[in-house]
Amino acid sequence: MDLALILVVVLVLALMWRGPKMLPKLGEAFGKGVKDARDEFAKQTDTDPEQRPPQP
């Protein structure tokens, strides 16, 4: 429950800080960053290329 409240507060602050027109771009940039971090983590933890999931 606390995580949901924190996310709502962050969303409201981002909306007030950048305005509603910039929010989709900020979300896209955040999503790309998370995807890059996940891919980098997967590269560092997977030692066998045969067992890696296929890249989209």
C-alpha atoms as a printed R data frame, in Angstrom:
   type eleno elety resid chain resno      x       y       z
1  ATOM     1    CA   MET     A     1  0.000   0.000   0.000
2  ATOM     2    CA   ASP     A     2  2.841   2.359   0.780
3  ATOM     3    CA   LEU     A     3  4.397   1.803  -2.641
4  ATOM     4    CA   ALA     A     4  1.154   2.787  -4.375
5  ATOM     5    CA   LEU     A     5  0.968   5.996  -2.341
6  ATOM     6    CA   ILE     A     6  4.578   6.846  -3.196
7  ATOM     7    CA   LEU     A     7  3.945   6.248  -6.900
8  ATOM     8    CA   VAL     A     8  0.879   8.496  -6.837
9  ATOM     9    CA   VAL     A     9  2.817  11.265  -5.092
10 ATOM    10    CA   VAL     A    10  5.673  10.986  -7.606
11 ATOM    11    CA   LEU     A    11  3.209  11.070 -10.505
12 ATOM    12    CA   VAL     A    12  1.497  14.193  -9.135
13 ATOM    13    CA   LEU     A    13  4.837  15.908  -8.561
14 ATOM    14    CA   ALA     A    14  6.025  15.045 -12.079
15 ATOM    15    CA   LEU     A    15  2.753  16.339 -13.506
16 ATOM    16    CA   MET     A    16  3.114  19.615 -11.640
17 ATOM    17    CA   TRP     A    17  6.819  19.936 -12.469
18 ATOM    18    CA   ARG     A    18  6.774  19.189 -16.204
19 ATOM    19    CA   GLY     A    19  3.136  19.562 -17.184
20 ATOM    20    CA   PRO     A    20  0.807  17.054 -18.820
21 ATOM    21    CA   LYS     A    21  2.378  17.318 -22.289
22 ATOM    22    CA   MET     A    22  5.798  16.086 -21.127
23 ATOM    23    CA   LEU     A    23  4.539  13.197 -18.994
24 ATOM    24    CA   PRO     A    24  4.367  10.612 -21.835
25 ATOM    25    CA   LYS     A    25  7.928  11.441 -22.887
26 ATOM    26    CA   LEU     A    26  9.148  11.081 -19.302
27 ATOM    27    CA   GLY     A    27  7.383   7.720 -19.029
28 ATOM    28    CA   GLU     A    28  8.945   6.544 -22.265
29 ATOM    29    CA   ALA     A    29 12.414   7.571 -21.117
30 ATOM    30    CA   PHE     A    30 11.897   5.817 -17.773
31 ATOM    31    CA   GLY     A    31 10.730   2.666 -19.552
32 ATOM    32    CA   LYS     A    32 13.778   2.636 -21.806
33 ATOM    33    CA   GLY     A    33 16.047   3.059 -18.807
34 ATOM    34    CA   VAL     A    34 14.418   0.166 -16.980
35 ATOM    35    CA   LYS     A    35 14.647  -2.039 -20.093
36 ATOM    36    CA   ASP     A    36 18.322  -1.199 -20.577
37 ATOM    37    CA   ALA     A    37 19.085  -1.911 -16.926
38 ATOM    38    CA   ARG     A    38 17.205  -5.230 -17.095
39 ATOM    39    CA   ASP     A    39 19.052  -6.251 -20.262
40 ATOM    40    CA   GLU     A    40 22.416  -5.311 -18.769
41 ATOM    41    CA   PHE     A    41 21.634  -7.280 -15.611
42 ATOM    42    CA   ALA     A    42 20.624 -10.289 -17.711
43 ATOM    43    CA   LYS     A    43 23.889 -10.095 -19.673
44 ATOM    44    CA   GLN     A    44 25.954 -10.048 -16.503
45 ATOM    45    CA   THR     A    45 24.113 -12.911 -14.821
46 ATOM    46    CA   ASP     A    46 23.665 -15.256 -17.807
47 ATOM    47    CA   THR     A    47 26.799 -17.210 -18.572
48 ATOM    48    CA   ASP     A    48 25.382 -19.643 -21.121
49 ATOM    49    CA   PRO     A    49 24.143 -17.944 -24.331
50 ATOM    50    CA   GLU     A    50 21.993 -20.994 -25.113
51 ATOM    51    CA   GLN     A    51 19.826 -20.358 -22.063
52 ATOM    52    CA   ARG     A    52 19.145 -16.657 -22.700
53 ATOM    53    CA   PRO     A    53 15.605 -15.696 -23.682
54 ATOM    54    CA   PRO     A    54 15.177 -14.515 -27.283
55 ATOM    55    CA   GLN     A    55 15.525 -10.768 -27.826
56 ATOM    56    CA   PRO     A    56 12.360  -9.048 -29.156
